[in-house]
Amino acid sequence: MKTTQRLADLKRLSTDQLHDELLKLKKEQFNLRFQRATGQLENTNRVREVRRDIARIRTLQRTAAASQA
């Protein structure tokens, strides 16, 4: 349920908003990797969630680009 809701929320965003969200998630992913390397990461599941959200956004971007071509 949670993933379908997240996907529905992402589908409502414009291409610029998707790009901004992607940048935000990539920064978070970098910080999470850094925290994991230093042993400070508490919520290890967040790494997986962020990685999958990035994949969802990239999929939506590719779908939009393919429909425009």
PDB file of N, H, CA, C and O in Angstrom:
ATOM      1  N   MET A   1       0.826  -1.194   0.000  1.00  0.00           N
ATOM      2  CA  MET A   1       0.000   0.000   0.000  1.00  0.00           C
ATOM      3  C   MET A   1       0.865   1.250   0.000  1.00  0.00           C
ATOM      4  O   MET A   1       0.594   2.199  -0.736  1.00  0.00           O
ATOM      5  N   LYS A   2       1.896   1.251   0.818  1.00  0.00           N
ATOM      6  H   LYS A   2       2.116   0.480   1.416  1.00  0.00           H
ATOM      7  CA  LYS A   2       2.730   2.432   0.933  1.00  0.00           C
ATOM      8  C   LYS A   2       3.445   2.748  -0.383  1.00  0.00           C
ATOM      9  O   LYS A   2       3.561   3.912  -0.765  1.00  0.00           O
ATOM     10  N   THR A   3       3.922   1.709  -1.075  1.00  0.00           N
ATOM     11  H   THR A   3       3.828   0.763  -0.764  1.00  0.00           H
ATOM     12  CA  THR A   3       4.644   1.952  -2.320  1.00  0.00           C
ATOM     13  C   THR A   3       3.715   2.442  -3.415  1.00  0.00           C
ATOM     14  O   THR A   3       4.108   3.283  -4.224  1.00  0.00           O
ATOM     15  N   THR A   4       2.486   1.934  -3.458  1.00  0.00           N
ATOM     16  H   THR A   4       2.166   1.251  -2.802  1.00  0.00           H
ATOM     17  CA  THR A   4       1.553   2.400  -4.473  1.00  0.00           C
ATOM     18  C   THR A   4       1.167   3.848  -4.218  1.00  0.00           C
ATOM     19  O   THR A   4       0.969   4.614  -5.161  1.00  0.00           O
ATOM     20  N   GLN A   5       1.060   4.222  -2.967  1.00  0.00           N
ATOM     21  H   GLN A   5       1.221   3.600  -2.201  1.00  0.00           H
ATOM     22  CA  GLN A   5       0.761   5.614  -2.623  1.00  0.00           C
ATOM     23  C   GLN A   5       1.925   6.516  -3.020  1.00  0.00           C
ATOM     24  O   GLN A   5       1.714   7.601  -3.562  1.00  0.00           O
ATOM     25  N   ARG A   6       3.143   6.075  -2.754  1.00  0.00           N
ATOM     26  H   ARG A   6       3.314   5.194  -2.313  1.00  0.00           H
ATOM     27  CA  ARG A   6       4.333   6.856  -3.108  1.00  0.00           C
ATOM     28  C   ARG A   6       4.419   7.033  -4.620  1.00  0.00           C
ATOM     29  O   ARG A   6       4.733   8.122  -5.099  1.00  0.00           O
ATOM     30  N   LEU A   7       4.143   5.971  -5.374  1.00  0.00           N
ATOM     31  H   LEU A   7       3.888   5.086  -4.985  1.00  0.00           H
ATOM     32  CA  LEU A   7       4.175   6.051  -6.826  1.00  0.00           C
ATOM     33  C   LEU A   7       3.099   7.003  -7.338  1.00  0.00           C
ATOM     34  O   LEU A   7       3.348   7.781  -8.259  1.00  0.00           O
ATOM     35  N   ALA A   8       1.923   6.949  -6.757  1.00  0.00           N
ATOM     36  H   ALA A   8       1.721   6.317  -6.009  1.00  0.00           H
ATOM     37  CA  ALA A   8       0.845   7.852  -7.160  1.00  0.00           C
ATOM     38  C   ALA A   8       1.228   9.302  -6.881  1.00  0.00           C
ATOM     39  O   ALA A   8       0.931  10.188  -7.682  1.00  0.00           O
ATOM     40  N   ASP A   9       1.882   9.547  -5.753  1.00  0.00           N
ATOM     41  H   ASP A   9       2.123   8.827  -5.102  1.00  0.00           H
ATOM     42  CA  ASP A   9       2.337  10.901  -5.434  1.00  0.00           C
ATOM     43  C   ASP A   9       3.380  11.373  -6.441  1.00  0.00           C
ATOM     44  O   ASP A   9       3.355  12.528  -6.866  1.00  0.00           O
ATOM     45  N   LEU A  10       4.281  10.501  -6.818  1.00  0.00           N
ATOM     46  H   LEU A  10       4.301   9.562  -6.473  1.00  0.00           H
ATOM     47  CA  LEU A  10       5.324  10.871  -7.773  1.00  0.00           C
ATOM     48  C   LEU A  10       4.750  11.132  -9.161  1.00  0.00           C
ATOM     49  O   LEU A  10       5.243  12.000  -9.881  1.00  0.00           O
ATOM     50  N   LYS A  11       3.720  10.395  -9.538  1.00  0.00           N
ATOM     51  H   LYS A  11       3.319   9.690  -8.953  1.00  0.00           H
ATOM     52  CA  LYS A  11       3.113  10.577 -10.860  1.00  0.00           C
ATOM     53  C   LYS A  11       2.451  11.943 -10.990  1.00  0.00           C
ATOM     54  O   LYS A  11       2.305  12.455 -12.100  1.00  0.00           O
ATOM     55  N   ARG A  12       2.052  12.531  -9.881  1.00  0.00           N
ATOM     56  H   ARG A  12       2.170  12.115  -8.979  1.00  0.00           H
ATOM     57  CA  ARG A  12       1.401  13.844  -9.913  1.00  0.00           C
ATOM     58  C   ARG A  12       2.388  14.988 -10.108  1.00  0.00           C
ATOM     59  O   ARG A  12       1.983  16.103 -10.439  1.00  0.00           O
ATOM     60  N   LEU A  13       3.667  14.729  -9.910  1.00  0.00           N
ATOM     61  H   LEU A  13       3.996  13.824  -9.642  1.00  0.00           H
ATOM     62  CA  LEU A  13       4.672  15.787  -9.986  1.00  0.00           C
ATOM     63  C   LEU A  13       5.033  16.105 -11.434  1.00  0.00           C
ATOM     64  O   LEU A  13       4.957  15.245 -12.312  1.00  0.00           O
ATOM     65  N   SER A  14       5.428  17.355 -11.666  1.00  0.00           N
ATOM     66  H   SER A  14       5.491  18.054 -10.953  1.00  0.00           H
ATOM     67  CA  SER A  14       5.890  17.753 -12.991  1.00  0.00           C
ATOM     68  C   SER A  14       7.318  17.252 -13.194  1.00  0.00           C
ATOM     69  O   SER A  14       7.936  16.730 -12.267  1.00  0.00           O
ATOM     70  N   THR A  15       7.833  17.413 -14.403  1.00  0.00           N
ATOM     71  H   THR A  15       7.331  17.837 -15.156  1.00  0.00           H
ATOM     72  CA  THR A  15       9.189  16.938 -14.687  1.00  0.00           C
ATOM     73  C   THR A  15      10.226  17.702 -13.872  1.00  0.00           C
ATOM     74  O   THR A  15      11.210  17.116 -13.421  1.00  0.00           O
ATOM     75  N   ASP A  16      10.017  19.001 -13.678  1.00  0.00           N
ATOM     76  H   ASP A  16       9.218  19.477 -14.045  1.00  0.00           H
ATOM     77  CA  ASP A  16      10.953  19.783 -12.863  1.00  0.00           C
ATOM     78  C   ASP A  16      10.907  19.348 -11.403  1.00  0.00           C
ATOM     79  O   ASP A  16      11.942  19.251 -10.743  1.00  0.00           O
ATOM     80  N   GLN A  17       9.716  19.090 -10.911  1.00  0.00           N
ATOM     81  H   GLN A  17       8.876  19.168 -11.447  1.00  0.00           H
ATOM     82  CA  GLN A  17       9.581  18.634  -9.530  1.00  0.00           C
ATOM     83  C   GLN A  17      10.196  17.250  -9.349  1.00  0.00           C
ATOM     84  O   GLN A  17      10.792  16.963  -8.311  1.00  0.00           O
ATOM     85  N   LEU A  18      10.050  16.388 -10.365  1.00  0.00           N
ATOM     86  H   LEU A  18       9.565  16.621 -11.208  1.00  0.00           H
ATOM     87  CA  LEU A  18      10.674  15.068 -10.301  1.00  0.00           C
ATOM     88  C   LEU A  18      12.193  15.194 -10.254  1.00  0.00           C
ATOM     89  O   LEU A  18      12.867  14.479  -9.513  1.00  0.00           O
ATOM     90  N   HIS A  19      12.715  16.107 -11.053  1.00  0.00           N
ATOM     91  H   HIS A  19      12.167  16.688 -11.655  1.00  0.00           H
ATOM     92  CA  HIS A  19      14.165  16.324 -11.067  1.00  0.00           C
ATOM     93  C   HIS A  19      14.647  16.818  -9.705  1.00  0.00           C
ATOM     94  O   HIS A  19      15.672  16.357  -9.203  1.00  0.00           O
ATOM     95  N   ASP A  20      13.914  17.747  -9.113  1.00  0.00           N
ATOM     96  H   ASP A  20      13.082  18.121  -9.521  1.00  0.00           H
ATOM     97  CA  ASP A  20      14.282  18.253  -7.785  1.00  0.00           C
ATOM     98  C   ASP A  20      14.220  17.146  -6.734  1.00  0.00           C
ATOM     99  O   ASP A  20      15.095  17.045  -5.874  1.00  0.00           O
ATOM    100  N   GLU A  21      13.193  16.328  -6.811  1.00  0.00           N
ATOM    101  H   GLU A  21      12.482  16.410  -7.510  1.00  0.00           H
ATOM    102  CA  GLU A  21      13.047  15.214  -5.869  1.00  0.00           C
ATOM    103  C   GLU A  21      14.187  14.212  -6.044  1.00  0.00           C
ATOM    104  O   GLU A  21      14.699  13.665  -5.067  1.00  0.00           O
ATOM    105  N   LEU A  22      14.577  13.978  -7.295  1.00  0.00           N
ATOM    106  H   LEU A  22      14.161  14.422  -8.089  1.00  0.00           H
ATOM    107  CA  LEU A  22      15.685  13.061  -7.565  1.00  0.00           C
ATOM    108  C   LEU A  22      16.982  13.582  -6.962  1.00  0.00           C
ATOM    109  O   LEU A  22      17.739  12.820  -6.361  1.00  0.00           O
ATOM    110  N   LEU A  23      17.240  14.869  -7.119  1.00  0.00           N
ATOM    111  H   LEU A  23      16.625  15.488  -7.608  1.00  0.00           H
ATOM    112  CA  LEU A  23      18.451  15.455  -6.532  1.00  0.00           C
ATOM    113  C   LEU A  23      18.438  15.344  -5.012  1.00  0.00           C
ATOM    114  O   LEU A  23      19.456  15.038  -4.392  1.00  0.00           O
ATOM    115  N   LYS A  24      17.282  15.595  -4.425  1.00  0.00           N
ATOM    116  H   LYS A  24      16.454  15.844  -4.929  1.00  0.00           H
ATOM    117  CA  LYS A  24      17.157  15.501  -2.968  1.00  0.00           C
ATOM    118  C   LYS A  24      17.428  14.079  -2.481  1.00  0.00           C
ATOM    119  O   LYS A  24      18.116  13.877  -1.480  1.00  0.00           O
ATOM    120  N   LEU A  25      16.885  13.100  -3.195  1.00  0.00           N
ATOM    121  H   LEU A  25      16.326  13.264  -4.008  1.00  0.00           H
ATOM    122  CA  LEU A  25      17.078  11.706  -2.805  1.00  0.00           C
ATOM    123  C   LEU A  25      18.520  11.256  -3.005  1.00  0.00           C
ATOM    124  O   LEU A  25      19.037  10.463  -2.217  1.00  0.00           O
ATOM    125  N   LYS A  26      19.173  11.755  -4.053  1.00  0.00           N
ATOM    126  H   LYS A  26      18.754  12.399  -4.693  1.00  0.00           H
ATOM    127  CA  LYS A  26      20.578  11.392  -4.270  1.00  0.00           C
ATOM    128  C   LYS A  26      21.464  11.953  -3.160  1.00  0.00           C
ATOM    129  O   LYS A  26      22.413  11.300  -2.727  1.00  0.00           O
ATOM    130  N   LYS A  27      21.151  13.163  -2.704  1.00  0.00           N
ATOM    131  H   LYS A  27      20.380  13.694  -3.055  1.00  0.00           H
ATOM    132  CA  LYS A  27      21.901  13.731  -1.582  1.00  0.00           C
ATOM    133  C   LYS A  27      21.672  12.912  -0.320  1.00  0.00           C
ATOM    134  O   LYS A  27      22.603  12.642   0.439  1.00  0.00           O
ATOM    135  N   GLU A  28      20.418  12.519  -0.105  1.00  0.00           N
ATOM    136  H   GLU A  28      19.661  12.738  -0.722  1.00  0.00           H
ATOM    137  CA  GLU A  28      20.114  11.696   1.067  1.00  0.00           C
ATOM    138  C   GLU A  28      20.821  10.347   0.975  1.00  0.00           C
ATOM    139  O   GLU A  28      21.330   9.837   1.973  1.00  0.00           O
ATOM    140  N   GLN A  29      20.849   9.774  -0.222  1.00  0.00           N
ATOM    141  H   GLN A  29      20.436  10.188  -1.033  1.00  0.00           H
ATOM    142  CA  GLN A  29      21.528   8.496  -0.414  1.00  0.00           C
ATOM    143  C   GLN A  29      23.019   8.620  -0.096  1.00  0.00           C
ATOM    144  O   GLN A  29      23.599   7.737   0.536  1.00  0.00           O
ATOM    145  N   PHE A  30      23.627   9.706  -0.531  1.00  0.00           N
ATOM    146  H   PHE A  30      23.156  10.423  -1.045  1.00  0.00           H
ATOM    147  CA  PHE A  30      25.041   9.939  -0.227  1.00  0.00           C
ATOM    148  C   PHE A  30      25.260  10.027   1.278  1.00  0.00           C
ATOM    149  O   PHE A  30      26.182   9.415   1.816  1.00  0.00           O
ATOM    150  N   ASN A  31      24.409  10.790   1.951  1.00  0.00           N
ATOM    151  H   ASN A  31      23.659  11.287   1.515  1.00  0.00           H
ATOM    152  CA  ASN A  31      24.539  10.938   3.402  1.00  0.00           C
ATOM    153  C   ASN A  31      24.319   9.615   4.130  1.00  0.00           C
ATOM    154  O   ASN A  31      25.005   9.320   5.108  1.00  0.00           O
ATOM    155  N   LEU A  32      23.364   8.821   3.653  1.00  0.00           N
ATOM    156  H   LEU A  32      22.807   9.061   2.858  1.00  0.00           H
ATOM    157  CA  LEU A  32      23.114   7.523   4.274  1.00  0.00           C
ATOM    158  C   LEU A  32      24.307   6.591   4.093  1.00  0.00           C
ATOM    159  O   LEU A  32      24.676   5.860   5.012  1.00  0.00           O
ATOM    160  N   ARG A  33      24.906   6.619   2.907  1.00  0.00           N
ATOM    161  H   ARG A  33      24.606   7.213   2.160  1.00  0.00           H
ATOM    162  CA  ARG A  33      26.089   5.793   2.672  1.00  0.00           C
ATOM    163  C   ARG A  33      27.230   6.204   3.589  1.00  0.00           C
ATOM    164  O   ARG A  33      27.953   5.363   4.122  1.00  0.00           O
ATOM    165  N   PHE A  34      27.378   7.507   3.762  1.00  0.00           N
ATOM    166  H   PHE A  34      26.791   8.190   3.328  1.00  0.00           H
ATOM    167  CA  PHE A  34      28.431   8.021   4.637  1.00  0.00           C
ATOM    168  C   PHE A  34      28.174   7.593   6.078  1.00  0.00           C
ATOM    169  O   PHE A  34      29.098   7.176   6.776  1.00  0.00           O
ATOM    170  N   GLN A  35      26.929   7.693   6.525  1.00  0.00           N
ATOM    171  H   GLN A  35      26.178   8.032   5.958  1.00  0.00           H
ATOM    172  CA  GLN A  35      26.577   7.281   7.881  1.00  0.00           C
ATOM    173  C   GLN A  35      26.806   5.784   8.082  1.00  0.00           C
ATOM    174  O   GLN A  35      27.263   5.357   9.142  1.00  0.00           O
ATOM    175  N   ARG A  36      26.488   4.996   7.065  1.00  0.00           N
ATOM    176  H   ARG A  36      26.116   5.343   6.204  1.00  0.00           H
ATOM    177  CA  ARG A  36      26.691   3.552   7.179  1.00  0.00           C
ATOM    178  C   ARG A  36      28.181   3.226   7.281  1.00  0.00           C
ATOM    179  O   ARG A  36      28.575   2.340   8.038  1.00  0.00           O
ATOM    180  N   ALA A  37      29.001   3.940   6.522  1.00  0.00           N
ATOM    181  H   ALA A  37      28.681   4.660   5.907  1.00  0.00           H
ATOM    182  CA  ALA A  37      30.440   3.683   6.538  1.00  0.00           C
ATOM    183  C   ALA A  37      31.061   4.050   7.881  1.00  0.00           C
ATOM    184  O   ALA A  37      32.025   3.420   8.318  1.00  0.00           O
ATOM    185  N   THR A  38      30.509   5.065   8.532  1.00  0.00           N
ATOM    186  H   THR A  38      29.726   5.576   8.178  1.00  0.00           H
ATOM    187  CA  THR A  38      31.060   5.492   9.819  1.00  0.00           C
ATOM    188  C   THR A  38      30.373   4.824  11.004  1.00  0.00           C
ATOM    189  O   THR A  38      30.736   5.074  12.154  1.00  0.00           O
ATOM    190  N   GLY A  39      29.384   3.979  10.732  1.00  0.00           N
ATOM    191  H   GLY A  39      29.089   3.777   9.798  1.00  0.00           H
ATOM    192  CA  GLY A  39      28.705   3.254  11.796  1.00  0.00           C
ATOM    193  C   GLY A  39      27.655   4.061  12.533  1.00  0.00           C
ATOM    194  O   GLY A  39      27.271   3.694  13.643  1.00  0.00           O
ATOM    195  N   GLN A  40      27.182   5.149  11.948  1.00  0.00           N
ATOM    196  H   GLN A  40      27.494   5.447  11.046  1.00  0.00           H
ATOM    197  CA  GLN A  40      26.203   6.011  12.607  1.00  0.00           C
ATOM    198  C   GLN A  40      24.778   5.797  12.106  1.00  0.00           C
ATOM    199  O   GLN A  40      23.851   6.441  12.597  1.00  0.00           O
ATOM    200  N   LEU A  41      24.593   4.908  11.142  1.00  0.00           N
ATOM    201  H   LEU A  41      25.346   4.385  10.744  1.00  0.00           H
ATOM    202  CA  LEU A  41      23.275   4.703  10.547  1.00  0.00           C
ATOM    203  C   LEU A  41      22.400   3.868  11.477  1.00  0.00           C
ATOM    204  O   LEU A  41      22.772   2.759  11.860  1.00  0.00           O
ATOM    205  N   GLU A  42      21.237   4.406  11.835  1.00  0.00           N
ATOM    206  H   GLU A  42      20.935   5.306  11.523  1.00  0.00           H
ATOM    207  CA  GLU A  42      20.314   3.703  12.724  1.00  0.00           C
ATOM    208  C   GLU A  42      19.228   2.974  11.945  1.00  0.00           C
ATOM    209  O   GLU A  42      18.908   1.825  12.251  1.00  0.00           O
ATOM    210  N   ASN A  43      18.657   3.635  10.939  1.00  0.00           N
ATOM    211  H   ASN A  43      18.916   4.568  10.690  1.00  0.00           H
ATOM    212  CA  ASN A  43      17.571   3.040  10.168  1.00  0.00           C
ATOM    213  C   ASN A  43      18.141   2.504   8.849  1.00  0.00           C
ATOM    214  O   ASN A  43      18.181   3.218   7.847  1.00  0.00           O
ATOM    215  N   THR A  44      18.572   1.260   8.859  1.00  0.00           N
ATOM    216  H   THR A  44      18.539   0.679   9.673  1.00  0.00           H
ATOM    217  CA  THR A  44      19.208   0.687   7.673  1.00  0.00           C
ATOM    218  C   THR A  44      18.224   0.478   6.530  1.00  0.00           C
ATOM    219  O   THR A  44      18.635   0.425   5.370  1.00  0.00           O
ATOM    220  N   ASN A  45      16.952   0.360   6.828  1.00  0.00           N
ATOM    221  H   ASN A  45      16.618   0.402   7.770  1.00  0.00           H
ATOM    222  CA  ASN A  45      15.948   0.163   5.788  1.00  0.00           C
ATOM    223  C   ASN A  45      15.784   1.408   4.919  1.00  0.00           C
ATOM    224  O   ASN A  45      15.335   1.310   3.777  1.00  0.00           O
ATOM    225  N   ARG A  46      16.138   2.557   5.440  1.00  0.00           N
ATOM    226  H   ARG A  46      16.502   2.636   6.368  1.00  0.00           H
ATOM    227  CA  ARG A  46      15.994   3.802   4.679  1.00  0.00           C
ATOM    228  C   ARG A  46      16.875   3.794   3.426  1.00  0.00           C
ATOM    229  O   ARG A  46      16.515   4.402   2.417  1.00  0.00           O
ATOM    230  N   VAL A  47      18.011   3.120   3.479  1.00  0.00           N
ATOM    231  H   VAL A  47      18.303   2.626   4.298  1.00  0.00           H
ATOM    232  CA  VAL A  47      18.894   3.015   2.313  1.00  0.00           C
ATOM    233  C   VAL A  47      18.140   2.349   1.165  1.00  0.00           C
ATOM    234  O   VAL A  47      18.198   2.808   0.024  1.00  0.00           O
ATOM    235  N   ARG A  48      17.443   1.279   1.472  1.00  0.00           N
ATOM    236  H   ARG A  48      17.396   0.906   2.399  1.00  0.00           H
ATOM    237  CA  ARG A  48      16.672   0.553   0.464  1.00  0.00           C
ATOM    238  C   ARG A  48      15.516   1.400  -0.068  1.00  0.00           C
ATOM    239  O   ARG A  48      15.271   1.431  -1.274  1.00  0.00           O
ATOM    240  N   GLU A  49      14.814   2.081   0.820  1.00  0.00           N
ATOM    241  H   GLU A  49      15.013   2.057   1.800  1.00  0.00           H
ATOM    242  CA  GLU A  49      13.687   2.914   0.407  1.00  0.00           C
ATOM    243  C   GLU A  49      14.136   4.021  -0.539  1.00  0.00           C
ATOM    244  O   GLU A  49      13.490   4.276  -1.555  1.00  0.00           O
ATOM    245  N   VAL A  50      15.240   4.673  -0.205  1.00  0.00           N
ATOM    246  H   VAL A  50      15.766   4.465   0.620  1.00  0.00           H
ATOM    247  CA  VAL A  50      15.741   5.770  -1.033  1.00  0.00           C
ATOM    248  C   VAL A  50      16.169   5.245  -2.396  1.00  0.00           C
ATOM    249  O   VAL A  50      15.868   5.852  -3.424  1.00  0.00           O
ATOM    250  N   ARG A  51      16.869   4.118  -2.403  1.00  0.00           N
ATOM    251  H   ARG A  51      17.114   3.625  -1.569  1.00  0.00           H
ATOM    252  CA  ARG A  51      17.323   3.534  -3.669  1.00  0.00           C
ATOM    253  C   ARG A  51      16.134   3.216  -4.572  1.00  0.00           C
ATOM    254  O   ARG A  51      16.179   3.470  -5.776  1.00  0.00           O
ATOM    255  N   ARG A  52      15.087   2.668  -3.996  1.00  0.00           N
ATOM    256  H   ARG A  52      15.051   2.463  -3.018  1.00  0.00           H
ATOM    257  CA  ARG A  52      13.911   2.315  -4.793  1.00  0.00           C
ATOM    258  C   ARG A  52      13.125   3.550  -5.242  1.00  0.00           C
ATOM    259  O   ARG A  52      12.568   3.562  -6.339  1.00  0.00           O
ATOM    260  N   ASP A  53      13.076   4.580  -4.408  1.00  0.00           N
ATOM    261  H   ASP A  53      13.529   4.571  -3.516  1.00  0.00           H
ATOM    262  CA  ASP A  53      12.425   5.822  -4.821  1.00  0.00           C
ATOM    263  C   ASP A  53      13.175   6.460  -5.989  1.00  0.00           C
ATOM    264  O   ASP A  53      12.553   6.997  -6.906  1.00  0.00           O
ATOM    265  N   ILE A  54      14.494   6.405  -5.961  1.00  0.00           N
ATOM    266  H   ILE A  54      15.000   5.968  -5.216  1.00  0.00           H
ATOM    267  CA  ILE A  54      15.296   6.923  -7.076  1.00  0.00           C
ATOM    268  C   ILE A  54      14.956   6.149  -8.349  1.00  0.00           C
ATOM    269  O   ILE A  54      14.794   6.746  -9.413  1.00  0.00           O
ATOM    270  N   ALA A  55      14.850   4.843  -8.245  1.00  0.00           N
ATOM    271  H   ALA A  55      14.982   4.358  -7.381  1.00  0.00           H
ATOM    272  CA  ALA A  55      14.501   4.019  -9.406  1.00  0.00           C
ATOM    273  C   ALA A  55      13.108   4.359  -9.919  1.00  0.00           C
ATOM    274  O   ALA A  55      12.885   4.399 -11.129  1.00  0.00           O
ATOM    275  N   ARG A  56      12.172   4.602  -9.013  1.00  0.00           N
ATOM    276  H   ARG A  56      12.353   4.569  -8.030  1.00  0.00           H
ATOM    277  CA  ARG A  56      10.813   4.969  -9.429  1.00  0.00           C
ATOM    278  C   ARG A  56      10.819   6.282 -10.209  1.00  0.00           C
ATOM    279  O   ARG A  56      10.165   6.399 -11.245  1.00  0.00           O
ATOM    280  N   ILE A  57      11.556   7.260  -9.708  1.00  0.00           N
ATOM    281  H   ILE A  57      12.087   7.165  -8.866  1.00  0.00           H
ATOM    282  CA  ILE A  57      11.605   8.560 -10.373  1.00  0.00           C
ATOM    283  C   ILE A  57      12.256   8.434 -11.744  1.00  0.00           C
ATOM    284  O   ILE A  57      11.765   9.005 -12.718  1.00  0.00           O
ATOM    285  N   ARG A  58      13.348   7.697 -11.827  1.00  0.00           N
ATOM    286  H   ARG A  58      13.747   7.234 -11.036  1.00  0.00           H
ATOM    287  CA  ARG A  58      14.014   7.517 -13.123  1.00  0.00           C
ATOM    288  C   ARG A  58      13.101   6.803 -14.117  1.00  0.00           C
ATOM    289  O   ARG A  58      13.107   7.123 -15.305  1.00  0.00           O
ATOM    290  N   THR A  59      12.326   5.851 -13.642  1.00  0.00           N
ATOM    291  H   THR A  59      12.321   5.591 -12.676  1.00  0.00           H
ATOM    292  CA  THR A  59      11.385   5.154 -14.512  1.00  0.00           C
ATOM    293  C   THR A  59      10.329   6.118 -15.035  1.00  0.00           C
ATOM    294  O   THR A  59       9.996   6.094 -16.220  1.00  0.00           O
ATOM    295  N   LEU A  60       9.804   6.960 -14.164  1.00  0.00           N
ATOM    296  H   LEU A  60      10.074   6.980 -13.201  1.00  0.00           H
ATOM    297  CA  LEU A  60       8.805   7.942 -14.593  1.00  0.00           C
ATOM    298  C   LEU A  60       9.398   8.931 -15.590  1.00  0.00           C
ATOM    299  O   LEU A  60       8.730   9.316 -16.549  1.00  0.00           O
ATOM    300  N   GLN A  61      10.644   9.345 -15.375  1.00  0.00           N
ATOM    301  H   GLN A  61      11.187   9.032 -14.595  1.00  0.00           H
ATOM    302  CA  GLN A  61      11.297  10.270 -16.297  1.00  0.00           C
ATOM    303  C   GLN A  61      11.492   9.628 -17.670  1.00  0.00           C
ATOM    304  O   GLN A  61      11.266  10.272 -18.695  1.00  0.00           O
ATOM    305  N   ARG A  62      11.904   8.376 -17.691  1.00  0.00           N
ATOM    306  H   ARG A  62      12.088   7.853 -16.859  1.00  0.00           H
ATOM    307  CA  ARG A  62      12.104   7.682 -18.970  1.00  0.00           C
ATOM    308  C   ARG A  62      10.778   7.460 -19.689  1.00  0.00           C
ATOM    309  O   ARG A  62      10.707   7.566 -20.913  1.00  0.00           O
ATOM    310  N   THR A  63       9.744   7.157 -18.939  1.00  0.00           N
ATOM    311  H   THR A  63       9.801   7.071 -17.944  1.00  0.00           H
ATOM    312  CA  THR A  63       8.426   6.968 -19.534  1.00  0.00           C
ATOM    313  C   THR A  63       7.931   8.263 -20.161  1.00  0.00           C
ATOM    314  O   THR A  63       7.375   8.255 -21.260  1.00  0.00           O
ATOM    315  N   ALA A  64       8.132   9.368 -19.468  1.00  0.00           N
ATOM    316  H   ALA A  64       8.583   9.376 -18.576  1.00  0.00           H
ATOM    317  CA  ALA A  64       7.715  10.669 -19.995  1.00  0.00           C
ATOM    318  C   ALA A  64       8.525  11.031 -21.234  1.00  0.00           C
ATOM    319  O   ALA A  64       7.973  11.566 -22.196  1.00  0.00           O
ATOM    320  N   ALA A  65       9.816  10.749 -21.224  1.00  0.00           N
ATOM    321  H   ALA A  65      10.264  10.315 -20.443  1.00  0.00           H
ATOM    322  CA  ALA A  65      10.663  11.057 -22.377  1.00  0.00           C
ATOM    323  C   ALA A  65      10.283  10.196 -23.579  1.00  0.00           C
ATOM    324  O   ALA A  65      10.303  10.674 -24.713  1.00  0.00           O
ATOM    325  N   ALA A  66       9.941   8.946 -23.341  1.00  0.00           N
ATOM    326  H   ALA A  66       9.925   8.558 -22.420  1.00  0.00           H
ATOM    327  CA  ALA A  66       9.555   8.052 -24.430  1.00  0.00           C
ATOM    328  C   ALA A  66       8.219   8.459 -25.037  1.00  0.00           C
ATOM    329  O   ALA A  66       8.017   8.321 -26.244  1.00  0.00           O
ATOM    330  N   SER A  67       7.316   8.955 -24.219  1.00  0.00           N
ATOM    331  H   SER A  67       7.479   9.067 -23.239  1.00  0.00           H
ATOM    332  CA  SER A  67       6.011   9.358 -24.740  1.00  0.00           C
ATOM    333  C   SER A  67       6.101  10.650 -25.546  1.00  0.00           C
ATOM    334  O   SER A  67       5.268  10.894 -26.419  1.00  0.00           O
ATOM    335  N   GLN A  68       7.101  11.477 -25.263  1.00  0.00           N
ATOM    336  H   GLN A  68       7.778  11.279 -24.553  1.00  0.00           H
ATOM    337  CA  GLN A  68       7.287  12.718 -26.014  1.00  0.00           C
ATOM    338  C   GLN A  68       7.991  12.479 -27.342  1.00  0.00           C
ATOM    339  O   GLN A  68       7.821  13.259 -28.279  1.00  0.00           O
ATOM    340  N   ALA A  69       8.765  11.431 -27.435  1.00  0.00           N
ATOM    341  H   ALA A  69       8.903  10.797 -26.674  1.00  0.00           H
ATOM    342  CA  ALA A  69       9.541  11.157 -28.651  1.00  0.00           C
ATOM    343  C   ALA A  69       8.702  10.565 -29.748  1.00  0.00           C
ATOM    344  O   ALA A  69       9.212  10.280 -30.831  1.00  0.00           O
TER     345      ALA A  69
END
